[in-house]
Amino acid sequence: CVFLILLFLSVSGCTTGETTQSGKDPIWQTTPLTDVRTGAPFSIAEINDLPLLIQPFTITCPICIQQQAEISDLYASGKLQFVMIGLDIDPNGNENSLRDYTRNHDYYGFYAHSPPEMTRSLVDQFGMRVLSPAQAPLIIVCTEGKATILDPGVKSSEDLLKVLTAGCPE
């Protein structure tokens, strides 16, 4: 049964990432979020002056912790200015547990809980991989608004530097 579901999703295109052109912003770009560290409101669409990484994750995912450490290492190196947003996609998650997580790990970036409509919009655009934190999903949003999901797997800080300096793939 699971095989049939996966087959259907792959045939329908739901498991592959897609690159988008700028235009009408999808829900995931305009959804109001709140950074759990500062309480500051923001949306992804408002961040358009620097390259942006979005990491859908859960606070119990060891792969996610590895990826966040690599992102923080790149930021600490000072080699590139960029913004990182960690989106807790756990439907049972809450802001208090996410705030505790960010206090314990002190990684770079903004951290917010992804509302269900935002998570659905991410899945609609990038496929089911955004719901699989073990695949270390990362979405790059370029300053002109194009977005793409990177290949699965943890990216080193060096790999992230190459991706972010190369810009969005066509």
Beta strands, then each sheet from edge to edge (+ up, - down):
strand 1: 33-34
strand 2: 41-42
strand 3: 52-57
strand 4: 83-88
strand 5: 110-113
strand 6: 139-141
strand 7: 147-149
sheet 1: 1+ 2-
sheet 2: 5+ 4+ 3+ 6- 7+
end
